[in-house]
Every structure is written in structure tokens, then in C-alpha cells.
Amino acid sequence: MAHDIPHTAMVLAAGLGTRMRPLTETCPKPLIEVGGKRLMDRMIDPLIEAGVKRIVVNVHWLADQVEAHMAGVQGAEVIVSDERGEVLETGGALAKAAPLLGDDPVFVVNTDAFWGRGDSAPFLALADAFDPQRMDELLLLADTQRSLGYGGAGDFLRADDGRLTRRGDNPAAPWAYAGVRILQPQAFAGLPVERFSVAWRIWGPMVEAGRLHGLPLDDFWLHVGDPGALDDAEMWLRCHGA
């Protein structure tokens, strides 16, 4: 069963970018260029290509720069969720933005990673696979052996039906969260607007209920977390003509 493309996406752009210093002392991390293109544009462009019509972007660190950049976005309405006076992490950010997101499923997108082809195919695949009858969130998953710039041991194990469990006591897991997901914003409506992690407060109960699912990314994944990873991503893009 095919599902409609979400009309709304939330782009997370409020992070302090501490691991990317000194570059982020004067430039917010989402606006750092890699391969001649801003990091956040490597997500926004394929979102619009996929059919997204509204983009909610949260701002905190060097917020004026992010707002000015988003004012130039063509092809989608831009709404700012202002977090200048707060540090909310992704959970609190979604709780604050919930009234702006509507009632239908939405994409939620990080701005520190992207895939090699840079196309809209992963968004279309997520939308097609999302089934709210069986799942509360569907995460895009990166193969840790088909990635660059990711230094972790993996986040999830994935069952044949797509259900996710945590790595737990396993020394490694094959799948890392790739920074893109579809969710139903009602899950965050009414939650306190405070600093909290999605990984524990939201995903934990979903895992227990069998309602957190994952979809493998059919592409090479580049995570840009620090200046070294930025250099590696630049080299990969040059070598692959991307």
C-alpha cells in the first residue's frame, strides 16, 4: 500500500555544533558547506523534490543566520520554531513545534548527515513504507559498513518485519539511525517543552511496544559530525563526482 508524501517536514537546526568547533563559532553547523553546498540544503532540496510543501525549522545557535538562509528557500513555505532562549534537544524541540506540525505524519530531519546520491528516493521510500496502523515512527537506517564519518557501534537490530530493538549488550549493531524519520506529531503534543532525549523518553516505549520500525537506506551514508568528518566527506564527494 502506497502512502502519501507528508506535506510537512521539521528540519532540526538548533544544535550548538560543539564538536564542529572552531567552525561553528561564527557559522551554525547546518550552514557549513560540504562539497560547495550547505549541509541543511542537502536535506531541504530532496525534501522539496519529494513533494514537501511546509518546512518547520527550529533555531537557537546563531539563529539569525539560519533564518536569513531559510528566507531564500523556494518551493515550500517556511515556518520558524524559535528556541533562542532555550536548549531543548530533539525531544523538547518537537514538543515545542507540535502545534505547528499539524495532525498528519511528518518527516523529521537532522542536518548533519546526507546520502551519496543526494536524491529524494529515501524520502519517497519512507513515505511508501510508513504504516501508522503498525508503527508510531519509521526511522531511516544506515548500514554502518556502508558509511563514512560515523564512529559509533550501531544503534539498532532490525527484525525481518522492520521492528527495531536496541543494541543493548551486543558489542555492535548493524544499523545506525540515519537522521531521517516519519512520525505522527500527536506523540509529542502535550509533552512538556523541556530538554529531553527522544532516544529514551519516546523510542524506549515504542521499542517495548513493537512500534518503532526501521527502513534501510539504499545508498552510501555520510555523517558530518566534526572537522575531520567534514574533510572526509569533501574527499568522498570529489572522488565520486557527487
C-alpha positions in Angstrom: 0.0 0.0 0.0 1.5 3.4 -1.0 1.2 6.3 1.3 1.0 10.0 0.5 4.2 12.1 0.9 4.0 14.1 4.1 3.2 17.7 3.3 5.3 18.9 6.3 8.8 18.3 7.5 10.7 19.5 10.6 14.3 20.4 10.0 16.4 20.3 13.1 18.8 23.3 13.0 19.2 24.5 16.6 22.2 22.5 17.8 25.3 24.2 19.2 27.7 22.2 16.9 30.2 21.9 19.7 32.1 19.0 18.0 32.5 21.1 14.9 34.3 24.0 16.6 36.0 26.2 15.7 34.0 26.3 12.5 30.7 26.8 14.4 31.9 29.7 16.5 30.8 32.0 13.7 28.7 29.8 11.4 25.9 27.5 12.6 26.6 23.9 11.7 23.6 23.5 9.3 25.1 26.2 7.2 28.6 24.8 6.9 29.4 23.9 3.3 30.4 20.4 2.2 31.1 19.9 -1.5 30.0 23.5 -2.2 26.5 23.1 -0.7 25.2 23.9 2.8 24.6 20.9 5.0 21.0 21.7 5.6 20.3 22.2 1.9 21.5 18.6 1.2 18.3 17.6 3.1 16.0 20.5 2.2 16.4 20.2 -1.6 15.4 16.5 -1.7 12.5 17.1 0.7 11.1 19.7 -1.7 11.8 17.4 -4.6 9.8 14.7 -2.8 6.8 16.9 -2.5 7.0 18.5 0.9 5.2 21.9 1.0 5.9 23.1 4.5 9.2 23.2 6.4 9.3 23.9 10.1 12.8 24.7 11.2 13.9 25.2 14.8 16.6 27.8 15.5 18.8 28.6 18.5 22.6 29.0 17.9 23.3 31.9 15.6 19.6 31.8 14.8 19.6 34.9 12.7 21.9 33.3 10.1 19.6 30.2 9.8 16.5 32.4 9.5 18.1 34.5 6.8 19.2 31.4 4.9 15.7 29.8 5.1 14.1 33.1 3.8 15.7 32.2 0.5 14.2 28.7 0.2 12.0 28.3 -2.9 9.2 25.8 -3.3 8.0 25.4 0.2 6.5 27.5 3.0 9.0 28.0 5.8 7.9 28.3 9.5 10.4 29.1 12.2 10.2 27.5 15.7 12.2 29.9 17.8 14.3 28.4 20.5 16.6 31.3 21.1 16.0 31.3 24.8 16.1 27.5 25.3 18.2 24.4 24.8 15.7 21.7 24.1 17.4 18.8 22.3 15.3 17.0 19.7 12.6 15.8 22.1 11.8 19.3 23.5 12.1 20.8 20.1 9.4 18.5 18.8 7.2 19.2 21.8 7.5 22.9 21.2 6.9 22.7 17.5 4.0 20.2 17.8 1.3 22.9 17.3 3.0 23.9 14.0 3.2 20.4 12.6 -0.5 19.6 12.2 -2.1 16.2 12.6 -0.8 14.2 9.7 2.5 12.3 9.6 5.6 14.4 9.2 9.3 14.0 8.2 11.8 14.9 10.9 15.3 15.6 9.6 18.7 16.1 11.1 21.1 18.4 9.3 24.5 16.7 9.9 24.3 13.8 7.5 23.3 13.0 3.9 23.4 10.2 1.3 25.7 9.9 -1.7 23.2 10.4 -4.5 21.5 13.3 -2.7 18.2 12.5 -4.3 14.6 12.2 -2.9 14.4 8.4 -3.1 14.9 7.8 0.6 12.1 10.2 1.5 9.8 8.5 -1.1 10.7 5.1 0.3 10.0 6.1 3.8 6.6 7.6 2.9 5.7 4.4 1.0 6.7 2.1 3.9 5.1 4.1 6.7 2.1 2.3 8.1 0.5 4.1 11.1 -1.5 1.0 11.9 1.6 -0.9 12.8 4.2 1.8 13.7 4.5 5.1 15.6 7.8 6.0 14.0 9.7 4.8 11.0 13.4 5.5 11.0 15.8 5.6 8.1 18.7 3.3 8.9 22.3 3.4 7.6 24.4 0.3 7.2 27.4 1.0 9.5 29.6 -0.8 7.0 28.4 1.5 4.2 29.1 4.8 5.8 31.7 7.5 6.4 32.2 9.7 9.4 30.2 7.5 11.8 32.3 6.3 14.8 29.6 4.5 16.8 29.0 0.8 17.3 25.5 1.0 15.7 22.1 1.8 17.3 19.6 -0.9 16.4 19.0 -4.5 15.5 16.2 -4.9 12.9 13.7 -7.8 12.6 12.5 -9.2 9.3 9.3 -7.2 9.7 11.2 -4.0 10.3 10.7 -3.8 14.1 13.7 -2.3 15.9 15.4 -3.3 19.1 18.3 -1.5 20.8 21.9 -2.7 20.5 21.8 -3.4 24.2 24.7 -5.5 25.5 25.8 -6.5 22.0 29.2 -5.1 21.1 27.9 -3.8 17.8 24.7 -3.5 15.8 24.5 -3.3 12.0 22.2 -0.3 11.8 22.7 3.4 12.7 19.9 6.0 12.8 20.5 8.0 9.6 18.9 11.2 10.8 15.6 11.0 9.0 12.2 9.6 10.2 8.5 9.8 9.8 6.4 10.2 12.9 2.9 11.2 14.0 3.2 14.5 15.7 0.4 13.7 18.2 3.0 11.7 20.1 4.7 15.0 21.1 1.6 17.1 21.5 1.1 18.0 25.2 4.5 16.9 26.3 6.4 19.5 28.4 8.6 21.9 26.5 11.8 20.9 28.2 15.1 19.4 27.4 14.8 15.7 26.8 16.1 13.0 24.6 13.9 11.2 22.1 16.0 8.1 22.3 14.9 7.3 25.8 11.6 9.0 26.6 10.0 8.3 23.2 11.8 5.5 21.4 12.1 3.3 24.5 8.4 2.7 25.0 8.0 2.3 21.2 10.6 -0.4 21.1 8.8 -2.2 24.0 5.5 -2.0 22.2 7.0 -3.2 18.9 6.0 0.1 17.2 9.4 1.6 16.3 10.4 0.4 12.8 13.3 1.0 10.5 13.9 1.1 6.8 17.4 0.5 5.4 18.9 3.3 3.3 19.8 2.1 -0.1 22.8 4.4 -0.5 26.1 5.3 1.0 25.7 7.5 4.1 27.9 10.4 5.2 27.8 11.7 8.7 29.5 15.1 9.3 30.0 15.5 13.0 33.4 17.2 13.3 36.0 18.9 11.1 37.7 15.6 10.4 34.5 14.1 9.1 33.9 17.2 7.1 37.2 16.8 5.3 36.5 13.1 4.7 33.1 14.0 3.2 34.6 16.6 0.9 37.1 14.0 -0.3 34.4 11.4 -0.8 32.3 13.8 -2.9 35.3 14.8 -5.0 36.2 11.1 -5.7 32.6 10.2 -6.6 31.7 13.3 -8.5 28.7 13.9 -6.3 
